[in-house]
Amino acid sequence: MSSKKVTMTDIANAAGVSQSTVSHILRQNNLSSFPSQTIEKVMNCASEMGYVMSRRNNSGAVQNMNKCILVLATSMTYPYYPFLLHCIESEALKSNIKVVCCDTYHSKELEEDYLKMALNFNFIAVIYLYPPDNFEALNRAVASMPVITICDKLAESKADQVELDNYKSGYLAAEHLISLGHRNIALLTNSLEDNIARSLRAKGAMSKIEETPGCRLTVISHNKTIDDDNSGNTDYNYGYQLAHDKKLRECEATAIIAINDMVAIGAMNALIGQGYKIPDDYSIIGFDNLIYTGLERVSLTTIDPHADLLAMTAMNVLMHRINTLSPDPLIASTRFKAETQPRLIKRNSTGNHQNFNF
């Protein structure tokens, strides 16, 4: 016997509000007009009752958008995001699903606006390529459509998650350099504040260094954050500038952990320009395994997050979510989680410390 489909009228009766109020809140229209308690009550009732937003385009404005997913990034100027987007799009097209991508630049307001857009145009889902900045808007959207995040573990999120392990990535980077005999290591990074991935990479590296006798990690950073400049060369410029910082010489580092590959490439070019040799004078390792890192003249050792596997896993979770949409509150409240493991890609930018005897 089939279960009765939950309607907005049912939610309105349960929440003690009008159907119009329920419609506006679930579609995230004019939310500023409603008290936060009313919004929370309606969203909780919808979630508990297993309400599934209709995929019809009531406005009739765009008839073909119901086979689209929205992908959110912070800024496509960083090469990791375009590659991840390419992998997602390739997987989506196998199911005849189109992809629309938008940058939020870490703006909570812009992130919420894009989520509203996805709901208004009846997109079938949203995929985040980064840790969300607006959890309130995210969790409201989850009540009406599948949402998947590709990032580290997030306790605040009600979305399905494809989890990275940036802590382990940082640990692997430090472990590799220590295995080569390096004991004084510098970490070149943008601001670690309000960035989960960077912070966890730093913590993972510090953990390995603290458990190794005689090792020291010096963090070299600037206060300016990566998001202050959208020129497309921000991370490269950070690495280039930080490699000129006098702290790098004062700490007597023989190896460098760069917070991502573009910071690493910027640092490498700056050091070579100053007459240093890689890896004879400085070994250097990055994160993300960007396509450029395998080029012969770069040959950067890096930690690979498996971007292709992340994309494939996110799409698998999404299709499973779409195929199991159910009015059953228990199923509707279930969260799917998957996790990938980073791996070390050894190239020519890291080598044995010359004064280390194996």
C-alpha positions as a Markdown table, in Angstrom:
| # | Residue | x | y | z |
|---|---|---|---|---|
| 1 | Met | 0.0 | 0.0 | 0.0 |
| 2 | Ser | 1.5 | 3.3 | -1.0 |
| 3 | Ser | 2.1 | 6.1 | 1.5 |
| 4 | Lys | 0.2 | 9.3 | 1.2 |
| 5 | Lys | 2.3 | 12.1 | -0.3 |
| 6 | Val | 3.0 | 14.9 | 2.1 |
| 7 | Thr | 1.8 | 18.3 | 0.9 |
| 8 | Met | 2.4 | 21.9 | 1.8 |
| 9 | Thr | -1.1 | 21.9 | 3.4 |
| 10 | Asp | -0.1 | 19.1 | 5.7 |
| 11 | Ile | 3.0 | 21.0 | 6.7 |
| 12 | Ala | 1.0 | 24.2 | 7.2 |
| 13 | Asn | -1.4 | 22.4 | 9.5 |
| 14 | Ala | 1.4 | 20.8 | 11.5 |
| 15 | Ala | 3.3 | 24.0 | 11.9 |
| 16 | Gly | 0.2 | 26.2 | 12.5 |
| 17 | Val | 0.9 | 28.6 | 9.7 |
| 18 | Ser | -0.6 | 29.4 | 6.3 |
| 19 | Gln | 0.1 | 27.4 | 3.2 |
| 20 | Ser | 1.5 | 30.5 | 1.6 |
| 21 | Thr | 4.0 | 30.9 | 4.4 |
| 22 | Val | 5.1 | 27.2 | 4.0 |
| 23 | Ser | 5.4 | 27.8 | 0.2 |
| 24 | His | 7.6 | 30.9 | 0.6 |
| 25 | Ile | 9.8 | 29.3 | 3.2 |
| 26 | Leu | 10.4 | 26.0 | 1.4 |
| 27 | Arg | 11.2 | 27.8 | -1.8 |
| 28 | Gln | 13.3 | 30.3 | 0.2 |
| 29 | Asn | 11.5 | 33.3 | -1.1 |
| 30 | Asn | 11.5 | 36.5 | 1.0 |
| 31 | Leu | 12.8 | 34.7 | 4.1 |
| 32 | Ser | 13.6 | 38.0 | 5.7 |
| 33 | Ser | 9.8 | 38.5 | 6.0 |
| 34 | Phe | 9.4 | 35.6 | 8.5 |
| 35 | Pro | 10.7 | 35.2 | 12.1 |
| 36 | Ser | 13.5 | 32.8 | 12.4 |
| 37 | Gln | 11.4 | 30.6 | 14.8 |
| 38 | Thr | 8.7 | 30.3 | 12.1 |
| 39 | Ile | 11.3 | 29.3 | 9.4 |
| 40 | Glu | 12.9 | 26.7 | 11.7 |
| 41 | Lys | 9.4 | 25.3 | 12.7 |
| 42 | Val | 8.4 | 24.9 | 9.0 |
| 43 | Met | 11.7 | 23.4 | 8.0 |
| 44 | Asn | 11.6 | 20.9 | 10.9 |
| 45 | Cys | 8.1 | 19.9 | 10.1 |
| 46 | Ala | 9.0 | 19.4 | 6.5 |
| 47 | Ser | 12.0 | 17.2 | 7.4 |
| 48 | Glu | 10.1 | 15.2 | 10.0 |
| 49 | Met | 7.2 | 14.5 | 7.7 |
| 50 | Gly | 9.4 | 13.6 | 4.8 |
| 51 | Tyr | 8.3 | 16.3 | 2.5 |
| 52 | Val | 9.8 | 16.1 | -1.0 |
| 53 | Met | 9.8 | 19.3 | -3.1 |
| 54 | Ser | 7.9 | 19.0 | -6.4 |
| 55 | Arg | 10.2 | 19.0 | -9.4 |
| 56 | Arg | 7.6 | 20.8 | -11.5 |
| 57 | Asn | 8.5 | 24.3 | -12.8 |
| 58 | Asn | 5.4 | 26.2 | -11.6 |
| 59 | Ser | 6.4 | 29.4 | -13.3 |
| 60 | Gly | 6.9 | 27.7 | -16.7 |
| 61 | Ala | 9.9 | 30.0 | -17.3 |
| 62 | Val | 12.5 | 27.4 | -17.9 |
| 63 | Gln | 11.3 | 23.9 | -18.8 |
| 64 | Asn | 14.6 | 22.1 | -19.1 |
| 65 | Met | 16.3 | 23.1 | -15.9 |
| 66 | Asn | 15.0 | 20.0 | -13.9 |
| 67 | Lys | 17.9 | 18.0 | -15.3 |
| 68 | Cys | 20.5 | 20.3 | -13.9 |
| 69 | Ile | 22.7 | 20.3 | -10.9 |
| 70 | Leu | 24.3 | 23.4 | -9.3 |
| 71 | Val | 28.0 | 23.1 | -8.5 |
| 72 | Leu | 29.4 | 25.7 | -6.0 |
| 73 | Ala | 33.1 | 26.7 | -5.8 |
| 74 | Thr | 34.8 | 29.5 | -4.0 |
| 75 | Ser | 36.7 | 30.7 | -7.1 |
| 76 | Met | 37.5 | 29.0 | -10.4 |
| 77 | Thr | 40.8 | 30.8 | -10.6 |
| 78 | Tyr | 42.3 | 28.0 | -8.5 |
| 79 | Pro | 43.1 | 25.1 | -11.0 |
| 80 | Tyr | 41.9 | 22.3 | -8.6 |
| 81 | Tyr | 38.2 | 23.4 | -9.0 |
| 82 | Pro | 38.1 | 23.3 | -12.8 |
| 83 | Phe | 39.5 | 19.8 | -12.8 |
| 84 | Leu | 37.0 | 18.6 | -10.2 |
| 85 | Leu | 34.2 | 20.3 | -12.1 |
| 86 | His | 35.3 | 18.6 | -15.3 |
| 87 | Cys | 35.2 | 15.2 | -13.6 |
| 88 | Ile | 31.7 | 15.9 | -12.1 |
| 89 | Glu | 30.4 | 17.1 | -15.5 |
| 90 | Ser | 31.7 | 14.0 | -17.2 |
| 91 | Glu | 30.0 | 11.7 | -14.7 |
| 92 | Ala | 26.7 | 13.8 | -14.8 |
| 93 | Leu | 26.5 | 13.6 | -18.6 |
| 94 | Lys | 26.4 | 9.8 | -18.4 |
| 95 | Ser | 22.9 | 10.3 | -16.8 |
| 96 | Asn | 22.0 | 13.2 | -19.2 |
| 97 | Ile | 22.3 | 15.7 | -16.3 |
| 98 | Lys | 23.6 | 19.2 | -17.1 |
| 99 | Val | 25.9 | 21.1 | -14.8 |
| 100 | Val | 25.9 | 24.8 | -13.8 |
| 101 | Cys | 28.8 | 26.2 | -11.8 |
| 102 | Cys | 28.9 | 29.4 | -9.7 |
| 103 | Asp | 31.6 | 31.0 | -7.6 |
| 104 | Thr | 30.7 | 32.3 | -4.1 |
| 105 | Tyr | 34.0 | 33.9 | -3.1 |
| 106 | His | 33.2 | 32.8 | 0.5 |
| 107 | Ser | 30.2 | 35.2 | 0.6 |
| 108 | Lys | 27.4 | 33.8 | 2.8 |
| 109 | Glu | 24.9 | 36.0 | 1.0 |
| 110 | Leu | 26.0 | 34.9 | -2.5 |
| 111 | Glu | 25.9 | 31.3 | -1.4 |
| 112 | Glu | 22.4 | 31.7 | -0.1 |
| 113 | Asp | 21.3 | 33.4 | -3.3 |
| 114 | Tyr | 22.6 | 30.6 | -5.5 |
| 115 | Leu | 20.8 | 28.0 | -3.3 |
| 116 | Lys | 17.6 | 29.9 | -3.8 |
| 117 | Met | 18.2 | 30.0 | -7.5 |
| 118 | Ala | 18.7 | 26.3 | -7.6 |
| 119 | Leu | 15.3 | 25.8 | -5.8 |
| 120 | Asn | 13.5 | 28.4 | -7.9 |
| 121 | Phe | 14.6 | 26.8 | -11.1 |
| 122 | Asn | 14.0 | 23.3 | -9.8 |
| 123 | Phe | 17.5 | 22.0 | -10.1 |
| 124 | Ile | 17.7 | 18.4 | -9.0 |
| 125 | Ala | 20.7 | 18.9 | -6.6 |
| 126 | Val | 23.6 | 21.0 | -5.4 |
| 127 | Ile | 27.2 | 19.9 | -5.0 |
| 128 | Tyr | 29.7 | 21.9 | -3.0 |
| 129 | Leu | 33.4 | 21.7 | -3.9 |
| 130 | Tyr | 34.4 | 23.4 | -0.6 |
| 131 | Pro | 33.2 | 23.5 | 3.1 |
| 132 | Pro | 30.0 | 25.6 | 3.1 |
| 133 | Asp | 30.1 | 29.1 | 4.7 |
| 134 | Asn | 26.4 | 29.4 | 5.2 |
| 135 | Phe | 25.2 | 26.4 | 7.1 |
| 136 | Glu | 21.8 | 27.8 | 7.8 |
| 137 | Ala | 21.0 | 28.3 | 4.1 |
| 138 | Leu | 22.6 | 24.8 | 3.4 |
| 139 | Asn | 20.5 | 23.0 | 5.9 |
| 140 | Arg | 17.3 | 24.8 | 4.7 |
| 141 | Ala | 18.1 | 23.7 | 1.2 |
| 142 | Val | 18.6 | 20.1 | 2.3 |
| 143 | Ala | 15.0 | 19.9 | 3.2 |
| 144 | Ser | 14.0 | 20.4 | -0.4 |
| 145 | Met | 16.7 | 18.9 | -2.5 |
| 146 | Pro | 19.8 | 16.6 | -2.4 |
| 147 | Val | 22.9 | 18.5 | -1.4 |
| 148 | Ile | 26.4 | 17.0 | -1.3 |
| 149 | Thr | 29.6 | 18.5 | 0.1 |
| 150 | Ile | 33.1 | 17.5 | -1.0 |
| 151 | Cys | 35.3 | 18.5 | 1.9 |
| 152 | Asp | 36.5 | 17.5 | 5.3 |
| 153 | Lys | 34.0 | 16.2 | 7.9 |
| 154 | Leu | 31.4 | 18.8 | 8.9 |
| 155 | Ala | 29.4 | 18.2 | 12.1 |
| 156 | Glu | 27.2 | 21.3 | 11.3 |
| 157 | Ser | 26.0 | 20.0 | 8.0 |
| 158 | Lys | 22.9 | 18.0 | 7.3 |
| 159 | Ala | 24.0 | 17.4 | 3.7 |
| 160 | Asp | 25.4 | 14.2 | 2.2 |
| 161 | Gln | 29.2 | 14.2 | 2.4 |
| 162 | Val | 32.1 | 13.0 | 0.4 |
| 163 | Glu | 34.8 | 13.4 | 2.9 |
| 164 | Leu | 38.4 | 14.4 | 2.4 |
| 165 | Asp | 41.1 | 13.9 | 5.0 |
| 166 | Asn | 43.3 | 16.9 | 4.9 |
| 167 | Tyr | 44.7 | 16.1 | 8.3 |
| 168 | Lys | 46.1 | 12.9 | 7.0 |
| 169 | Ser | 47.4 | 14.8 | 3.9 |
| 170 | Gly | 49.4 | 17.1 | 6.1 |
| 171 | Tyr | 50.7 | 14.2 | 8.1 |
| 172 | Leu | 51.8 | 12.3 | 4.9 |
| 173 | Ala | 53.6 | 15.4 | 3.6 |
| 174 | Ala | 55.6 | 15.8 | 6.9 |
| 175 | Glu | 56.3 | 12.1 | 7.1 |
| 176 | His | 57.8 | 12.0 | 3.6 |
| 177 | Leu | 60.2 | 14.9 | 4.3 |
| 178 | Ile | 61.2 | 13.4 | 7.7 |
| 179 | Ser | 61.9 | 10.1 | 6.0 |
| 180 | Leu | 64.4 | 11.9 | 3.7 |
| 181 | Gly | 66.3 | 13.2 | 6.7 |
| 182 | His | 64.8 | 16.7 | 7.0 |
| 183 | Arg | 64.4 | 18.1 | 10.5 |
| 184 | Asn | 63.9 | 21.8 | 10.1 |
| 185 | Ile | 60.8 | 22.2 | 7.9 |
| 186 | Ala | 58.9 | 25.4 | 6.9 |
| 187 | Leu | 55.2 | 25.6 | 6.2 |
| 188 | Leu | 54.4 | 28.3 | 3.6 |
| 189 | Thr | 50.7 | 29.1 | 3.8 |
| 190 | Asn | 48.0 | 31.7 | 3.3 |
| 191 | Ser | 45.9 | 32.6 | 6.4 |
| 192 | Leu | 44.9 | 29.5 | 8.3 |
| 193 | Glu | 41.9 | 31.3 | 9.8 |
| 194 | Asp | 38.4 | 30.3 | 8.6 |
| 195 | Asn | 39.8 | 27.7 | 6.2 |
| 196 | Ile | 39.2 | 24.1 | 7.2 |
| 197 | Ala | 41.4 | 22.5 | 4.6 |
| 198 | Arg | 44.5 | 24.7 | 5.2 |
| 199 | Ser | 44.1 | 24.4 | 9.0 |
| 200 | Leu | 43.8 | 20.6 | 8.9 |
| 201 | Arg | 46.8 | 20.2 | 6.6 |
| 202 | Ala | 48.9 | 22.4 | 9.0 |
| 203 | Lys | 47.6 | 20.4 | 12.0 |
| 204 | Gly | 48.4 | 17.1 | 10.4 |
| 205 | Ala | 52.0 | 18.2 | 9.5 |
| 206 | Met | 52.5 | 19.5 | 13.0 |
| 207 | Ser | 51.3 | 16.3 | 14.5 |
| 208 | Lys | 53.9 | 14.2 | 12.7 |
| 209 | Ile | 56.7 | 16.7 | 13.5 |
| 210 | Glu | 55.8 | 16.8 | 17.2 |
| 211 | Glu | 56.0 | 13.0 | 17.5 |
| 212 | Thr | 59.5 | 13.0 | 15.8 |
| 213 | Pro | 62.4 | 13.9 | 18.1 |
| 214 | Gly | 64.6 | 16.7 | 16.9 |
| 215 | Cys | 62.0 | 18.0 | 14.3 |
| 216 | Arg | 60.8 | 21.6 | 14.1 |
| 217 | Leu | 58.1 | 23.2 | 12.0 |
| 218 | Thr | 58.2 | 27.0 | 11.3 |
| 219 | Val | 54.9 | 28.5 | 9.9 |
| 220 | Ile | 55.5 | 31.4 | 7.5 |
| 221 | Ser | 52.3 | 33.2 | 6.6 |
| 222 | His | 50.9 | 36.6 | 5.7 |
| 223 | Asn | 47.8 | 38.1 | 7.3 |
| 224 | Lys | 46.2 | 38.7 | 3.9 |
| 225 | Thr | 43.8 | 35.9 | 2.9 |
| 226 | Ile | 43.6 | 34.2 | -0.5 |
| 227 | Asp | 40.2 | 35.6 | -1.1 |
| 228 | Asp | 41.4 | 39.3 | -1.1 |
| 229 | Asp | 42.6 | 38.9 | -4.7 |
| 230 | Asn | 40.7 | 37.2 | -7.6 |
| 231 | Ser | 43.4 | 37.8 | -10.2 |
| 232 | Gly | 43.9 | 34.1 | -10.7 |
| 233 | Asn | 47.6 | 34.3 | -9.6 |
| 234 | Thr | 47.0 | 34.7 | -5.9 |
| 235 | Asp | 48.3 | 31.4 | -4.6 |
| 236 | Tyr | 51.3 | 31.6 | -6.9 |
| 237 | Asn | 52.1 | 35.1 | -5.7 |
| 238 | Tyr | 51.8 | 34.0 | -2.1 |
| 239 | Gly | 54.3 | 31.3 | -2.6 |
| 240 | Tyr | 56.7 | 33.6 | -4.5 |
| 241 | Gln | 56.5 | 36.2 | -1.7 |
| 242 | Leu | 56.8 | 33.8 | 1.2 |
| 243 | Ala | 59.9 | 32.2 | -0.3 |
| 244 | His | 61.6 | 35.6 | 0.0 |
| 245 | Asp | 60.6 | 36.0 | 3.7 |
| 246 | Lys | 63.7 | 36.2 | 5.9 |
| 247 | Lys | 62.1 | 33.8 | 8.3 |
| 248 | Leu | 62.8 | 31.0 | 5.8 |
| 249 | Arg | 66.5 | 31.6 | 6.1 |
| 250 | Glu | 66.5 | 32.3 | 9.8 |
| 251 | Cys | 64.7 | 29.0 | 10.7 |
| 252 | Glu | 67.4 | 27.1 | 8.7 |
| 253 | Ala | 64.8 | 25.0 | 6.9 |
| 254 | Thr | 66.0 | 22.4 | 4.5 |
| 255 | Ala | 62.5 | 21.5 | 3.3 |
| 256 | Ile | 59.2 | 23.2 | 2.7 |
| 257 | Ile | 55.6 | 22.2 | 2.9 |
| 258 | Ala | 53.5 | 24.5 | 0.7 |
| 259 | Ile | 49.8 | 24.6 | 1.6 |
| 260 | Asn | 48.9 | 23.9 | -2.0 |
| 261 | Asp | 50.5 | 23.2 | -5.4 |
| 262 | Met | 50.3 | 26.8 | -6.7 |
| 263 | Val | 52.0 | 28.1 | -3.5 |
| 264 | Ala | 54.6 | 25.5 | -4.0 |
| 265 | Ile | 55.3 | 26.4 | -7.7 |
| 266 | Gly | 55.5 | 30.1 | -6.7 |
| 267 | Ala | 58.0 | 29.3 | -4.0 |
| 268 | Met | 60.1 | 27.1 | -6.3 |
| 269 | Asn | 60.4 | 29.8 | -8.9 |
| 270 | Ala | 61.3 | 32.4 | -6.3 |
| 271 | Leu | 64.0 | 30.1 | -4.8 |
| 272 | Ile | 65.5 | 29.2 | -8.2 |
| 273 | Gly | 65.5 | 32.9 | -9.0 |
| 274 | Gln | 67.6 | 33.5 | -5.8 |
| 275 | Gly | 70.1 | 30.9 | -7.0 |
| 276 | Tyr | 69.0 | 28.0 | -4.9 |
| 277 | Lys | 68.6 | 24.5 | -6.3 |
| 278 | Ile | 65.6 | 22.2 | -5.9 |
| 279 | Pro | 65.9 | 19.7 | -4.1 |
| 280 | Asp | 69.6 | 20.2 | -3.3 |
| 281 | Asp | 69.1 | 23.3 | -1.2 |
| 282 | Tyr | 65.4 | 23.0 | -0.5 |
| 283 | Ser | 63.0 | 20.0 | -0.9 |
| 284 | Ile | 59.4 | 21.1 | -1.4 |
| 285 | Ile | 56.1 | 19.4 | -1.4 |
| 286 | Gly | 52.5 | 20.6 | -2.2 |
| 287 | Phe | 48.9 | 19.4 | -2.2 |
| 288 | Asp | 46.3 | 18.7 | -4.8 |
| 289 | Asn | 48.3 | 17.0 | -7.6 |
| 290 | Leu | 47.4 | 19.7 | -10.2 |
| 291 | Ile | 48.0 | 18.8 | -13.8 |
| 292 | Tyr | 51.0 | 21.2 | -14.0 |
| 293 | Thr | 52.9 | 19.4 | -11.2 |
| 294 | Gly | 53.7 | 16.4 | -13.4 |
| 295 | Leu | 55.4 | 18.6 | -16.1 |
| 296 | Glu | 59.1 | 17.8 | -16.4 |
| 297 | Arg | 60.3 | 21.3 | -15.5 |
| 298 | Val | 58.1 | 21.4 | -12.4 |
| 299 | Ser | 58.1 | 17.8 | -11.2 |
| 300 | Leu | 56.5 | 18.7 | -7.9 |
| 301 | Thr | 56.1 | 16.1 | -5.2 |
| 302 | Thr | 52.5 | 16.4 | -4.0 |
| 303 | Ile | 49.7 | 14.9 | -2.0 |
| 304 | Asp | 46.9 | 13.6 | -4.4 |
| 305 | Pro | 43.3 | 13.9 | -3.1 |
| 306 | His | 42.0 | 11.8 | -6.0 |
| 307 | Ala | 39.8 | 14.5 | -7.6 |
| 308 | Asp | 38.5 | 12.1 | -10.2 |
| 309 | Leu | 37.4 | 9.6 | -7.5 |
| 310 | Leu | 35.9 | 12.5 | -5.4 |
| 311 | Ala | 33.8 | 13.5 | -8.4 |
| 312 | Met | 32.7 | 10.0 | -9.2 |
| 313 | Thr | 31.8 | 9.3 | -5.6 |
| 314 | Ala | 29.8 | 12.5 | -5.3 |
| 315 | Met | 27.8 | 11.6 | -8.4 |
| 316 | Asn | 27.2 | 8.1 | -7.1 |
| 317 | Val | 25.9 | 9.4 | -3.8 |
| 318 | Leu | 23.8 | 11.9 | -5.7 |
| 319 | Met | 22.2 | 9.3 | -8.0 |
| 320 | His | 21.6 | 7.0 | -5.0 |
| 321 | Arg | 19.9 | 9.9 | -3.2 |
| 322 | Ile | 17.7 | 10.8 | -6.2 |
| 323 | Asn | 16.7 | 7.2 | -6.8 |
| 324 | Thr | 15.8 | 6.7 | -3.1 |
| 325 | Leu | 13.6 | 9.9 | -2.6 |
| 326 | Ser | 11.0 | 8.8 | -0.2 |
| 327 | Pro | 8.3 | 10.3 | 2.0 |
| 328 | Asp | 9.5 | 8.1 | 4.8 |
| 329 | Pro | 10.9 | 10.5 | 7.5 |
| 330 | Leu | 13.6 | 8.0 | 8.5 |
| 331 | Ile | 14.9 | 7.6 | 5.0 |
| 332 | Ala | 14.6 | 11.4 | 4.3 |
| 333 | Ser | 16.7 | 12.2 | 7.4 |
| 334 | Thr | 19.4 | 9.6 | 6.6 |
| 335 | Arg | 22.8 | 11.1 | 5.6 |
| 336 | Phe | 25.1 | 9.3 | 3.1 |
| 337 | Lys | 28.8 | 9.6 | 3.7 |
| 338 | Ala | 31.8 | 8.4 | 1.7 |
| 339 | Glu | 35.5 | 9.0 | 2.3 |
| 340 | Thr | 38.6 | 9.0 | 0.1 |
| 341 | Gln | 42.2 | 8.6 | 1.2 |
| 342 | Pro | 45.1 | 10.8 | 0.0 |
| 343 | Arg | 48.3 | 9.4 | -1.4 |
| 344 | Leu | 51.8 | 10.7 | -1.9 |
| 345 | Ile | 53.0 | 11.3 | -5.4 |
| 346 | Lys | 56.9 | 11.4 | -5.3 |
| 347 | Arg | 58.6 | 13.5 | -7.9 |
| 348 | Asn | 61.9 | 15.4 | -8.3 |
| 349 | Ser | 61.2 | 18.4 | -6.0 |
| 350 | Thr | 62.1 | 16.3 | -2.8 |
| 351 | Gly | 65.3 | 14.6 | -2.0 |
| 352 | Asn | 67.6 | 13.4 | 0.8 |
| 353 | His | 68.9 | 15.9 | 3.2 |
| 354 | Gln | 72.6 | 16.1 | 2.3 |
| 355 | Asn | 73.8 | 16.0 | 6.0 |
| 356 | Phe | 71.6 | 13.0 | 6.9 |
| 357 | Asn | 73.2 | 9.6 | 7.1 |
| 358 | Phe | 70.9 | 6.7 | 6.4 |
